[in-house]
Amino acid sequence: MKGAWIVVLALAMPLALAMSQPPSPTPSKSAAQQQQTSGKKDSHANVSNPRLASAGTHVNEFVTNVQTQEGQGESAAKWWAIAIAGLTFLAICAQVFVYLRQSNIMERSLNTMNASADLARKEFLVTHRPKITIRSCKPNMGNMGPDHKVTCTFLYQNEGESKAYILEIGTRVFRSEKPWTSMDRAIQFGDPDKTPVVVQSGEDRTYETPVRALDVDQWGDDSWWFAGYIKYSDRAEGGTIRKMGFLRRWKALTRDWVKYPSDEHEYNY
């Protein structure tokens, strides 16, 4: 912006100096010489008549004055034309400067508004974020296969203050002495369910495992586990992606899934 103003000043300065020094009008040399030659001829031709010579001299002086005034008028007209052109140029330069300055101000204002809107959105999501929690887990006795295996269901709820966009759900029901399925103490899940689901604030949803895994004939002990996770976001595309996980252990006495105290498998962030 400063560079544009310096260029305008550099262009306008020579023109302003030229306008401050108008040219001094001078009579045309050819006209003066012609008048002097004409005067000499007239004085020589009328030397024998003094009155006629005097009248001729006055006529010559009058003609010289008229031509001098015409020359001065032409010089003044040219100077005024230059002055008007210079003022027009300065006005255009001033308009260009104002336009560039306003454009710069508008651009900075737009950047400030975008930054403020982004900050406001982040603050809103921090204080009004979605939050998915598991409410209950149960065996689905109404979906039993010929091998006496059933699916399991769990109820999850959005306890946050904004919509939750479910991106991915993974589950596994297995039988083991320890709450993991691999040597690195991790639970290996199968292919996740990536069906998009939108959960409103305070809304409940029920999910059923895609595989019948809980064997009714063998649920008389406490070696069954039900693990899962939900990955969700605060926007349909992009946004902040969060994940929560849960782990339940089968209690044979009450035939129900009970929360297992494990920070490694019970998390919500």
KERO-47513 format. One record per residue (C-alpha): z, y, x; residue in one letter. Coordinates in steps of 0.05 Angstrom, whole numbers, plus 5000, padded with zeros to 4 digits. Example, Ala and Ser with C-alpha at 12.3 -4.5 7.8 and 13.67 -1.06 7.14 Angstrom:
2
<rec><zz>5156</zz><yy>4910</yy><xx>5246</xx><residu>A</residu></rec>
<rec><zz>5143</zz><yy>4979</yy><xx>5273</xx><residu>S</residu></rec>
END
This chain:
269
<rec><zz>5000</zz><yy>5000</yy><xx>5000</xx><residu>M</residu></rec>
<rec><zz>5016</zz><yy>5048</yy><xx>5057</xx><residu>K</residu></rec>
<rec><zz>4950</zz><yy>5031</yy><xx>5091</xx><residu>G</residu></rec>
<rec><zz>4911</zz><yy>5050</yy><xx>5028</xx><residu>A</residu></rec>
<rec><zz>4946</zz><yy>5118</yy><xx>5026</xx><residu>W</residu></rec>
<rec><zz>4932</zz><yy>5131</yy><xx>5100</xx><residu>I</residu></rec>
<rec><zz>4858</zz><yy>5116</yy><xx>5088</xx><residu>V</residu></rec>
<rec><zz>4855</zz><yy>5165</yy><xx>5030</xx><residu>V</residu></rec>
<rec><zz>4888</zz><yy>5220</yy><xx>5072</xx><residu>L</residu></rec>
<rec><zz>4840</zz><yy>5206</yy><xx>5130</xx><residu>A</residu></rec>
<rec><zz>4780</zz><yy>5213</yy><xx>5084</xx><residu>L</residu></rec>
<rec><zz>4805</zz><yy>5275</yy><xx>5049</xx><residu>A</residu></rec>
<rec><zz>4830</zz><yy>5315</yy><xx>5110</xx><residu>M</residu></rec>
<rec><zz>4761</zz><yy>5334</yy><xx>5140</xx><residu>P</residu></rec>
<rec><zz>4735</zz><yy>5353</yy><xx>5072</xx><residu>L</residu></rec>
<rec><zz>4796</zz><yy>5397</yy><xx>5058</xx><residu>A</residu></rec>
<rec><zz>4787</zz><yy>5432</yy><xx>5125</xx><residu>L</residu></rec>
<rec><zz>4713</zz><yy>5445</yy><xx>5110</xx><residu>A</residu></rec>
<rec><zz>4730</zz><yy>5473</yy><xx>5042</xx><residu>M</residu></rec>
<rec><zz>4782</zz><yy>5521</yy><xx>5071</xx><residu>S</residu></rec>
<rec><zz>4729</zz><yy>5555</yy><xx>5115</xx><residu>Q</residu></rec>
<rec><zz>4671</zz><yy>5578</yy><xx>5071</xx><residu>P</residu></rec>
<rec><zz>4608</zz><yy>5599</yy><xx>5110</xx><residu>P</residu></rec>
<rec><zz>4598</zz><yy>5674</yy><xx>5124</xx><residu>S</residu></rec>
<rec><zz>4535</zz><yy>5697</yy><xx>5089</xx><residu>P</residu></rec>
<rec><zz>4484</zz><yy>5729</yy><xx>5134</xx><residu>T</residu></rec>
<rec><zz>4417</zz><yy>5760</yy><xx>5116</xx><residu>P</residu></rec>
<rec><zz>4355</zz><yy>5719</yy><xx>5132</xx><residu>S</residu></rec>
<rec><zz>4325</zz><yy>5737</yy><xx>5199</xx><residu>K</residu></rec>
<rec><zz>4254</zz><yy>5728</yy><xx>5174</xx><residu>S</residu></rec>
<rec><zz>4268</zz><yy>5775</yy><xx>5115</xx><residu>A</residu></rec>
<rec><zz>4299</zz><yy>5828</yy><xx>5162</xx><residu>A</residu></rec>
<rec><zz>4242</zz><yy>5823</yy><xx>5211</xx><residu>Q</residu></rec>
<rec><zz>4191</zz><yy>5829</yy><xx>5154</xx><residu>Q</residu></rec>
<rec><zz>4227</zz><yy>5891</yy><xx>5128</xx><residu>Q</residu></rec>
<rec><zz>4230</zz><yy>5922</yy><xx>5198</xx><residu>Q</residu></rec>
<rec><zz>4155</zz><yy>5908</yy><xx>5207</xx><residu>T</residu></rec>
<rec><zz>4139</zz><yy>5934</yy><xx>5138</xx><residu>S</residu></rec>
<rec><zz>4182</zz><yy>5996</yy><xx>5152</xx><residu>G</residu></rec>
<rec><zz>4146</zz><yy>6009</yy><xx>5216</xx><residu>K</residu></rec>
<rec><zz>4078</zz><yy>6003</yy><xx>5183</xx><residu>K</residu></rec>
<rec><zz>4100</zz><yy>6048</yy><xx>5125</xx><residu>D</residu></rec>
<rec><zz>4130</zz><yy>6101</yy><xx>5171</xx><residu>S</residu></rec>
<rec><zz>4068</zz><yy>6101</yy><xx>5215</xx><residu>H</residu></rec>
<rec><zz>4022</zz><yy>6104</yy><xx>5155</xx><residu>A</residu></rec>
<rec><zz>4061</zz><yy>6160</yy><xx>5122</xx><residu>N</residu></rec>
<rec><zz>4081</zz><yy>6200</yy><xx>5184</xx><residu>V</residu></rec>
<rec><zz>4038</zz><yy>6257</yy><xx>5158</xx><residu>S</residu></rec>
<rec><zz>4078</zz><yy>6261</yy><xx>5092</xx><residu>N</residu></rec>
<rec><zz>4154</zz><yy>6267</yy><xx>5102</xx><residu>P</residu></rec>
<rec><zz>4171</zz><yy>6260</yy><xx>5028</xx><residu>R</residu></rec>
<rec><zz>4129</zz><yy>6198</yy><xx>5021</xx><residu>L</residu></rec>
<rec><zz>4160</zz><yy>6170</yy><xx>5085</xx><residu>A</residu></rec>
<rec><zz>4231</zz><yy>6184</yy><xx>5058</xx><residu>S</residu></rec>
<rec><zz>4215</zz><yy>6150</yy><xx>4992</xx><residu>A</residu></rec>
<rec><zz>4186</zz><yy>6090</yy><xx>5029</xx><residu>G</residu></rec>
<rec><zz>4249</zz><yy>6085</yy><xx>5071</xx><residu>T</residu></rec>
<rec><zz>4294</zz><yy>6083</yy><xx>5008</xx><residu>H</residu></rec>
<rec><zz>4250</zz><yy>6030</yy><xx>4977</xx><residu>V</residu></rec>
<rec><zz>4254</zz><yy>5987</yy><xx>5040</xx><residu>N</residu></rec>
<rec><zz>4330</zz><yy>5994</yy><xx>5041</xx><residu>E</residu></rec>
<rec><zz>4334</zz><yy>5974</yy><xx>4967</xx><residu>F</residu></rec>
<rec><zz>4291</zz><yy>5913</yy><xx>4978</xx><residu>V</residu></rec>
<rec><zz>4333</zz><yy>5893</yy><xx>5039</xx><residu>T</residu></rec>
<rec><zz>4397</zz><yy>5899</yy><xx>4999</xx><residu>N</residu></rec>
<rec><zz>4369</zz><yy>5857</yy><xx>4942</xx><residu>V</residu></rec>
<rec><zz>4347</zz><yy>5802</yy><xx>4990</xx><residu>Q</residu></rec>
<rec><zz>4415</zz><yy>5804</yy><xx>5025</xx><residu>T</residu></rec>
<rec><zz>4451</zz><yy>5796</yy><xx>4958</xx><residu>Q</residu></rec>
<rec><zz>4406</zz><yy>5738</yy><xx>4939</xx><residu>E</residu></rec>
<rec><zz>4422</zz><yy>5703</yy><xx>5005</xx><residu>G</residu></rec>
<rec><zz>4496</zz><yy>5714</yy><xx>4994</xx><residu>Q</residu></rec>
<rec><zz>4490</zz><yy>5686</yy><xx>4923</xx><residu>G</residu></rec>
<rec><zz>4455</zz><yy>5623</yy><xx>4949</xx><residu>E</residu></rec>
<rec><zz>4509</zz><yy>5613</yy><xx>5003</xx><residu>S</residu></rec>
<rec><zz>4565</zz><yy>5621</yy><xx>4952</xx><residu>A</residu></rec>
<rec><zz>4532</zz><yy>5572</yy><xx>4904</xx><residu>A</residu></rec>
<rec><zz>4526</zz><yy>5520</yy><xx>4959</xx><residu>K</residu></rec>
<rec><zz>4599</zz><yy>5531</yy><xx>4979</xx><residu>W</residu></rec>
<rec><zz>4623</zz><yy>5522</yy><xx>4907</xx><residu>W</residu></rec>
<rec><zz>4581</zz><yy>5459</yy><xx>4900</xx><residu>A</residu></rec>
<rec><zz>4615</zz><yy>5430</yy><xx>4962</xx><residu>I</residu></rec>
<rec><zz>4683</zz><yy>5452</yy><xx>4936</xx><residu>A</residu></rec>
<rec><zz>4672</zz><yy>5418</yy><xx>4868</xx><residu>I</residu></rec>
<rec><zz>4648</zz><yy>5354</yy><xx>4902</xx><residu>A</residu></rec>
<rec><zz>4709</zz><yy>5355</yy><xx>4947</xx><residu>G</residu></rec>
<rec><zz>4757</zz><yy>5364</yy><xx>4889</xx><residu>L</residu></rec>
<rec><zz>4722</zz><yy>5307</yy><xx>4852</xx><residu>T</residu></rec>
<rec><zz>4730</zz><yy>5262</yy><xx>4913</xx><residu>F</residu></rec>
<rec><zz>4804</zz><yy>5280</yy><xx>4919</xx><residu>L</residu></rec>
<rec><zz>4814</zz><yy>5265</yy><xx>4845</xx><residu>A</residu></rec>
<rec><zz>4781</zz><yy>5196</yy><xx>4853</xx><residu>I</residu></rec>
<rec><zz>4824</zz><yy>5182</yy><xx>4914</xx><residu>C</residu></rec>
<rec><zz>4887</zz><yy>5201</yy><xx>4875</xx><residu>A</residu></rec>
<rec><zz>4867</zz><yy>5154</yy><xx>4818</xx><residu>Q</residu></rec>
<rec><zz>4855</zz><yy>5097</yy><xx>4867</xx><residu>V</residu></rec>
<rec><zz>4923</zz><yy>5109</yy><xx>4898</xx><residu>F</residu></rec>
<rec><zz>4957</zz><yy>5110</yy><xx>4830</xx><residu>V</residu></rec>
<rec><zz>4921</zz><yy>5046</yy><xx>4809</xx><residu>Y</residu></rec>
<rec><zz>4940</zz><yy>5009</yy><xx>4873</xx><residu>L</residu></rec>
<rec><zz>5012</zz><yy>5032</yy><xx>4866</xx><residu>R</residu></rec>
<rec><zz>5017</zz><yy>5010</yy><xx>4794</xx><residu>Q</residu></rec>
<rec><zz>4985</zz><yy>4943</yy><xx>4810</xx><residu>S</residu></rec>
<rec><zz>5036</zz><yy>4932</yy><xx>4865</xx><residu>N</residu></rec>
<rec><zz>5093</zz><yy>4950</yy><xx>4818</xx><residu>I</residu></rec>
<rec><zz>5067</zz><yy>4904</yy><xx>4763</xx><residu>M</residu></rec>
<rec><zz>5060</zz><yy>4846</yy><xx>4812</xx><residu>E</residu></rec>
<rec><zz>5131</zz><yy>4855</yy><xx>4838</xx><residu>R</residu></rec>
<rec><zz>5157</zz><yy>4860</yy><xx>4766</xx><residu>S</residu></rec>
<rec><zz>5120</zz><yy>4796</yy><xx>4747</xx><residu>L</residu></rec>
<rec><zz>5148</zz><yy>4759</yy><xx>4807</xx><residu>N</residu></rec>
<rec><zz>5218</zz><yy>4783</yy><xx>4790</xx><residu>T</residu></rec>
<rec><zz>5210</zz><yy>4760</yy><xx>4717</xx><residu>M</residu></rec>
<rec><zz>5185</zz><yy>4691</yy><xx>4738</xx><residu>N</residu></rec>
<rec><zz>5243</zz><yy>4683</yy><xx>4787</xx><residu>A</residu></rec>
<rec><zz>5293</zz><yy>4705</yy><xx>4734</xx><residu>S</residu></rec>
<rec><zz>5263</zz><yy>4657</yy><xx>4682</xx><residu>A</residu></rec>
<rec><zz>5266</zz><yy>4599</yy><xx>4732</xx><residu>D</residu></rec>
<rec><zz>5338</zz><yy>4615</yy><xx>4750</xx><residu>L</residu></rec>
<rec><zz>5357</zz><yy>4621</yy><xx>4676</xx><residu>A</residu></rec>
<rec><zz>5325</zz><yy>4553</yy><xx>4662</xx><residu>R</residu></rec>
<rec><zz>5363</zz><yy>4520</yy><xx>4720</xx><residu>K</residu></rec>
<rec><zz>5429</zz><yy>4551</yy><xx>4697</xx><residu>E</residu></rec>
<rec><zz>5416</zz><yy>4528</yy><xx>4625</xx><residu>F</residu></rec>
<rec><zz>5401</zz><yy>4457</yy><xx>4647</xx><residu>L</residu></rec>
<rec><zz>5464</zz><yy>4455</yy><xx>4689</xx><residu>V</residu></rec>
<rec><zz>5508</zz><yy>4476</yy><xx>4631</xx><residu>T</residu></rec>
<rec><zz>5466</zz><yy>4445</yy><xx>4575</xx><residu>H</residu></rec>
<rec><zz>5440</zz><yy>4382</yy><xx>4609</xx><residu>R</residu></rec>
<rec><zz>5427</zz><yy>4316</yy><xx>4573</xx><residu>P</residu></rec>
<rec><zz>5475</zz><yy>4260</yy><xx>4587</xx><residu>K</residu></rec>
<rec><zz>5463</zz><yy>4187</yy><xx>4569</xx><residu>I</residu></rec>
<rec><zz>5523</zz><yy>4141</yy><xx>4561</xx><residu>T</residu></rec>
<rec><zz>5531</zz><yy>4068</yy><xx>4538</xx><residu>I</residu></rec>
<rec><zz>5572</zz><yy>4060</yy><xx>4475</xx><residu>R</residu></rec>
<rec><zz>5573</zz><yy>3984</yy><xx>4465</xx><residu>S</residu></rec>
<rec><zz>5541</zz><yy>3919</yy><xx>4486</xx><residu>C</residu></rec>
<rec><zz>5534</zz><yy>3857</yy><xx>4441</xx><residu>K</residu></rec>
<rec><zz>5498</zz><yy>3790</yy><xx>4437</xx><residu>P</residu></rec>
<rec><zz>5443</zz><yy>3789</yy><xx>4385</xx><residu>N</residu></rec>
<rec><zz>5457</zz><yy>3725</yy><xx>4347</xx><residu>M</residu></rec>
<rec><zz>5400</zz><yy>3739</yy><xx>4299</xx><residu>G</residu></rec>
<rec><zz>5349</zz><yy>3729</yy><xx>4355</xx><residu>N</residu></rec>
<rec><zz>5364</zz><yy>3659</yy><xx>4379</xx><residu>M</residu></rec>
<rec><zz>5312</zz><yy>3614</yy><xx>4409</xx><residu>G</residu></rec>
<rec><zz>5305</zz><yy>3539</yy><xx>4403</xx><residu>P</residu></rec>
<rec><zz>5342</zz><yy>3531</yy><xx>4469</xx><residu>D</residu></rec>
<rec><zz>5402</zz><yy>3568</yy><xx>4438</xx><residu>H</residu></rec>
<rec><zz>5392</zz><yy>3628</yy><xx>4481</xx><residu>K</residu></rec>
<rec><zz>5398</zz><yy>3698</yy><xx>4452</xx><residu>V</residu></rec>
<rec><zz>5381</zz><yy>3769</yy><xx>4471</xx><residu>T</residu></rec>
<rec><zz>5432</zz><yy>3824</yy><xx>4481</xx><residu>C</residu></rec>
<rec><zz>5433</zz><yy>3894</yy><xx>4455</xx><residu>T</residu></rec>
<rec><zz>5468</zz><yy>3958</yy><xx>4476</xx><residu>F</residu></rec>
<rec><zz>5479</zz><yy>4024</yy><xx>4440</xx><residu>L</residu></rec>
<rec><zz>5467</zz><yy>4087</yy><xx>4482</xx><residu>Y</residu></rec>
<rec><zz>5478</zz><yy>4160</yy><xx>4462</xx><residu>Q</residu></rec>
<rec><zz>5457</zz><yy>4228</yy><xx>4487</xx><residu>N</residu></rec>
<rec><zz>5523</zz><yy>4265</yy><xx>4495</xx><residu>E</residu></rec>
<rec><zz>5490</zz><yy>4325</yy><xx>4527</xx><residu>G</residu></rec>
<rec><zz>5468</zz><yy>4390</yy><xx>4495</xx><residu>E</residu></rec>
<rec><zz>5393</zz><yy>4383</yy><xx>4505</xx><residu>S</residu></rec>
<rec><zz>5339</zz><yy>4331</yy><xx>4494</xx><residu>K</residu></rec>
<rec><zz>5337</zz><yy>4269</yy><xx>4538</xx><residu>A</residu></rec>
<rec><zz>5268</zz><yy>4241</yy><xx>4556</xx><residu>Y</residu></rec>
<rec><zz>5277</zz><yy>4167</yy><xx>4572</xx><residu>I</residu></rec>
<rec><zz>5231</zz><yy>4147</yy><xx>4628</xx><residu>L</residu></rec>
<rec><zz>5253</zz><yy>4076</yy><xx>4646</xx><residu>E</residu></rec>
<rec><zz>5302</zz><yy>4022</yy><xx>4624</xx><residu>I</residu></rec>
<rec><zz>5320</zz><yy>3961</yy><xx>4665</xx><residu>G</residu></rec>
<rec><zz>5365</zz><yy>3903</yy><xx>4643</xx><residu>T</residu></rec>
<rec><zz>5387</zz><yy>3835</yy><xx>4665</xx><residu>R</residu></rec>
<rec><zz>5433</zz><yy>3781</yy><xx>4637</xx><residu>V</residu></rec>
<rec><zz>5454</zz><yy>3727</yy><xx>4687</xx><residu>F</residu></rec>
<rec><zz>5507</zz><yy>3677</yy><xx>4703</xx><residu>R</residu></rec>
<rec><zz>5544</zz><yy>3682</yy><xx>4769</xx><residu>S</residu></rec>
<rec><zz>5613</zz><yy>3681</yy><xx>4801</xx><residu>E</residu></rec>
<rec><zz>5600</zz><yy>3751</yy><xx>4830</xx><residu>K</residu></rec>
<rec><zz>5571</zz><yy>3813</yy><xx>4796</xx><residu>P</residu></rec>
<rec><zz>5506</zz><yy>3813</yy><xx>4837</xx><residu>W</residu></rec>
<rec><zz>5444</zz><yy>3772</yy><xx>4844</xx><residu>T</residu></rec>
<rec><zz>5426</zz><yy>3780</yy><xx>4918</xx><residu>S</residu></rec>
<rec><zz>5459</zz><yy>3774</yy><xx>4986</xx><residu>M</residu></rec>
<rec><zz>5461</zz><yy>3850</yy><xx>4995</xx><residu>D</residu></rec>
<rec><zz>5509</zz><yy>3855</yy><xx>4936</xx><residu>R</residu></rec>
<rec><zz>5455</zz><yy>3886</yy><xx>4892</xx><residu>A</residu></rec>
<rec><zz>5429</zz><yy>3868</yy><xx>4824</xx><residu>I</residu></rec>
<rec><zz>5355</zz><yy>3853</yy><xx>4822</xx><residu>Q</residu></rec>
<rec><zz>5322</zz><yy>3874</yy><xx>4757</xx><residu>F</residu></rec>
<rec><zz>5255</zz><yy>3851</yy><xx>4730</xx><residu>G</residu></rec>
<rec><zz>5198</zz><yy>3896</yy><xx>4708</xx><residu>D</residu></rec>
<rec><zz>5228</zz><yy>3957</yy><xx>4675</xx><residu>P</residu></rec>
<rec><zz>5211</zz><yy>3981</yy><xx>4606</xx><residu>D</residu></rec>
<rec><zz>5174</zz><yy>4048</yy><xx>4613</xx><residu>K</residu></rec>
<rec><zz>5165</zz><yy>4062</yy><xx>4539</xx><residu>T</residu></rec>
<rec><zz>5175</zz><yy>4138</yy><xx>4531</xx><residu>P</residu></rec>
<rec><zz>5232</zz><yy>4156</yy><xx>4483</xx><residu>V</residu></rec>
<rec><zz>5260</zz><yy>4224</yy><xx>4464</xx><residu>V</residu></rec>
<rec><zz>5334</zz><yy>4225</yy><xx>4447</xx><residu>V</residu></rec>
<rec><zz>5361</zz><yy>4287</yy><xx>4413</xx><residu>Q</residu></rec>
<rec><zz>5429</zz><yy>4315</yy><xx>4429</xx><residu>S</residu></rec>
<rec><zz>5483</zz><yy>4272</yy><xx>4396</xx><residu>G</residu></rec>
<rec><zz>5432</zz><yy>4218</yy><xx>4375</xx><residu>E</residu></rec>
<rec><zz>5445</zz><yy>4143</yy><xx>4382</xx><residu>D</residu></rec>
<rec><zz>5392</zz><yy>4091</yy><xx>4401</xx><residu>R</residu></rec>
<rec><zz>5395</zz><yy>4015</yy><xx>4405</xx><residu>T</residu></rec>
<rec><zz>5360</zz><yy>3976</yy><xx>4459</xx><residu>Y</residu></rec>
<rec><zz>5348</zz><yy>3901</yy><xx>4460</xx><residu>E</residu></rec>
<rec><zz>5335</zz><yy>3861</yy><xx>4523</xx><residu>T</residu></rec>
<rec><zz>5264</zz><yy>3833</yy><xx>4526</xx><residu>P</residu></rec>
<rec><zz>5287</zz><yy>3764</yy><xx>4550</xx><residu>V</residu></rec>
<rec><zz>5333</zz><yy>3713</yy><xx>4517</xx><residu>R</residu></rec>
<rec><zz>5382</zz><yy>3697</yy><xx>4572</xx><residu>A</residu></rec>
<rec><zz>5452</zz><yy>3688</yy><xx>4544</xx><residu>L</residu></rec>
<rec><zz>5462</zz><yy>3613</yy><xx>4531</xx><residu>D</residu></rec>
<rec><zz>5506</zz><yy>3603</yy><xx>4470</xx><residu>V</residu></rec>
<rec><zz>5523</zz><yy>3532</yy><xx>4492</xx><residu>D</residu></rec>
<rec><zz>5551</zz><yy>3557</yy><xx>4558</xx><residu>Q</residu></rec>
<rec><zz>5587</zz><yy>3621</yy><xx>4539</xx><residu>W</residu></rec>
<rec><zz>5655</zz><yy>3588</yy><xx>4540</xx><residu>G</residu></rec>
<rec><zz>5670</zz><yy>3617</yy><xx>4609</xx><residu>D</residu></rec>
<rec><zz>5673</zz><yy>3686</yy><xx>4639</xx><residu>D</residu></rec>
<rec><zz>5616</zz><yy>3679</yy><xx>4688</xx><residu>S</residu></rec>
<rec><zz>5563</zz><yy>3717</yy><xx>4648</xx><residu>W</residu></rec>
<rec><zz>5542</zz><yy>3787</yy><xx>4667</xx><residu>W</residu></rec>
<rec><zz>5502</zz><yy>3841</yy><xx>4631</xx><residu>F</residu></rec>
<rec><zz>5475</zz><yy>3897</yy><xx>4676</xx><residu>A</residu></rec>
<rec><zz>5426</zz><yy>3953</yy><xx>4664</xx><residu>G</residu></rec>
<rec><zz>5405</zz><yy>4024</yy><xx>4680</xx><residu>Y</residu></rec>
<rec><zz>5370</zz><yy>4082</yy><xx>4645</xx><residu>I</residu></rec>
<rec><zz>5328</zz><yy>4134</yy><xx>4680</xx><residu>K</residu></rec>
<rec><zz>5316</zz><yy>4199</yy><xx>4642</xx><residu>Y</residu></rec>
<rec><zz>5297</zz><yy>4272</yy><xx>4650</xx><residu>S</residu></rec>
<rec><zz>5308</zz><yy>4338</yy><xx>4616</xx><residu>D</residu></rec>
<rec><zz>5233</zz><yy>4350</yy><xx>4608</xx><residu>R</residu></rec>
<rec><zz>5175</zz><yy>4308</yy><xx>4585</xx><residu>A</residu></rec>
<rec><zz>5140</zz><yy>4319</yy><xx>4652</xx><residu>E</residu></rec>
<rec><zz>5177</zz><yy>4336</yy><xx>4716</xx><residu>G</residu></rec>
<rec><zz>5245</zz><yy>4367</yy><xx>4707</xx><residu>G</residu></rec>
<rec><zz>5310</zz><yy>4339</yy><xx>4736</xx><residu>T</residu></rec>
<rec><zz>5310</zz><yy>4262</yy><xx>4736</xx><residu>I</residu></rec>
<rec><zz>5377</zz><yy>4229</yy><xx>4726</xx><residu>R</residu></rec>
<rec><zz>5400</zz><yy>4157</yy><xx>4725</xx><residu>K</residu></rec>
<rec><zz>5459</zz><yy>4120</yy><xx>4696</xx><residu>M</residu></rec>
<rec><zz>5479</zz><yy>4047</yy><xx>4705</xx><residu>G</residu></rec>
<rec><zz>5527</zz><yy>3999</yy><xx>4671</xx><residu>F</residu></rec>
<rec><zz>5556</zz><yy>3930</yy><xx>4683</xx><residu>L</residu></rec>
<rec><zz>5591</zz><yy>3886</yy><xx>4631</xx><residu>R</residu></rec>
<rec><zz>5626</zz><yy>3819</yy><xx>4639</xx><residu>R</residu></rec>
<rec><zz>5628</zz><yy>3767</yy><xx>4585</xx><residu>W</residu></rec>
<rec><zz>5698</zz><yy>3752</yy><xx>4557</xx><residu>K</residu></rec>
<rec><zz>5697</zz><yy>3682</yy><xx>4528</xx><residu>A</residu></rec>
<rec><zz>5762</zz><yy>3690</yy><xx>4490</xx><residu>L</residu></rec>
<rec><zz>5736</zz><yy>3747</yy><xx>4447</xx><residu>T</residu></rec>
<rec><zz>5662</zz><yy>3732</yy><xx>4457</xx><residu>R</residu></rec>
<rec><zz>5647</zz><yy>3803</yy><xx>4475</xx><residu>D</residu></rec>
<rec><zz>5621</zz><yy>3844</yy><xx>4533</xx><residu>W</residu></rec>
<rec><zz>5675</zz><yy>3882</yy><xx>4570</xx><residu>V</residu></rec>
<rec><zz>5665</zz><yy>3939</yy><xx>4619</xx><residu>K</residu></rec>
<rec><zz>5673</zz><yy>3916</yy><xx>4692</xx><residu>Y</residu></rec>
<rec><zz>5708</zz><yy>3965</yy><xx>4739</xx><residu>P</residu></rec>
<rec><zz>5655</zz><yy>3975</yy><xx>4792</xx><residu>S</residu></rec>
<rec><zz>5636</zz><yy>4044</yy><xx>4819</xx><residu>D</residu></rec>
<rec><zz>5575</zz><yy>4012</yy><xx>4851</xx><residu>E</residu></rec>
<rec><zz>5546</zz><yy>3990</yy><xx>4785</xx><residu>H</residu></rec>
<rec><zz>5579</zz><yy>4039</yy><xx>4736</xx><residu>E</residu></rec>
<rec><zz>5551</zz><yy>4108</yy><xx>4751</xx><residu>Y</residu></rec>
<rec><zz>5522</zz><yy>4169</yy><xx>4715</xx><residu>N</residu></rec>
<rec><zz>5492</zz><yy>4229</yy><xx>4751</xx><residu>Y</residu></rec>
END
